[in-house]
Amino acid sequence: MTPFLNLALLTLRSPAKAAEIVLAQQWRGEAVWTGLLLVAVLNALTHALMLWLFPVAQELAFLNMSPTALVGLSAGLLVVFSVAVTFCGRLIGGQGGFAQVLPVMVWLQLVRVGIQAVVIVVTLLSAGIGALLSLLVNVFLIYVLLHFVNEAHRFNSLWRAFGVLVMASLLALFSLTFVLGLLGPAKLGLPAYV
């Protein structure tokens, strides 16, 4: 097996050890940003494939974005969430900086894209099992994310990592709502009263 696949499997089996390995790499800036762009493109491709295989209802037409918009949104959300995790972690005594948080977030998104590909195949075989698998995978990936945030901030407490994730999610959601409010509903294909 390749080191990449070994690390992906370790991420699922022992998230804390995998996080230590990712953090120990001391990634250079251009490597992290290239990884971020790669993850954004792969996220956009899997999202577009899901929409093509399973079209959404007319009410959710705003999800049918152009590939460029999907890449921009994916990259933007990842950066905003990484900044929020860094800020909220520091707020409660964490030691990790943006240079530690962003690489672990990029790595986790890369693993998630691989798992999403498996979920798509399972969904094609059985929609019910695919939906259940998707739910289970997302819950499990939150558990993995807790370990990565814990290691990045050196908390030694999954509860503190959980607190950071809750605060960061609220902060990122507020930021996203603010930006979407500036864009206006018409740009997103939403009715004006939404």
SULFEN-V674520 format. One line per field, one symbol per residue. ss: DSSP state (@ for helix, = for strand, . for the rest). psi: psi as a letter, one per 30 degrees, with the letter a starting at -180 (. if undefined). burial: + if it has 16 or more other ideal C-beta (glycine too) atoms within 10 Angstrom, else -. Layout:
ss: ???
psi: ???
burial: ???
This chain:
ss: ..@@@@@@@@@@@.@@@@@@@@@@....@@@@@@@@@@@@@@@@@@@@@@@@@....@@@@@@...@@@@@@@@@@@@@@@@@@@@@@@@@......@@@@@@@@@@@@@@@@@@@@@@@@@@@@.@@@@@@@@@@@@@@@@@@@@@@@@@@@....@@@@@@@@@@@@@@@@@@@@@@@@@@.@@@@......
psi: lleeeeeeeeeeeieeeeeeeeeffhkleeeeeeeeeeeeeeeeeeeeeeeeeikllefgfffilleeeeeeeeeeeeeeeeeeeeeeeeegglfkaefeeeeeeeeeeeeeeeeeeeeeeeeeejeeeeeeeeeeeeeefeeeeeeeeeeefhehjfeeeeeeeeeeeeeeeeeeeeeeeeekeefggllff.
burial: ------++-++---+--++-+++---+----+--++--+++++++++--+--------------+----++-+++-++++++++++++++---+-+---+++++++++++++++++--++-++------+--++--+---+--++++++++++-+----++++++-++--++--+-------------------
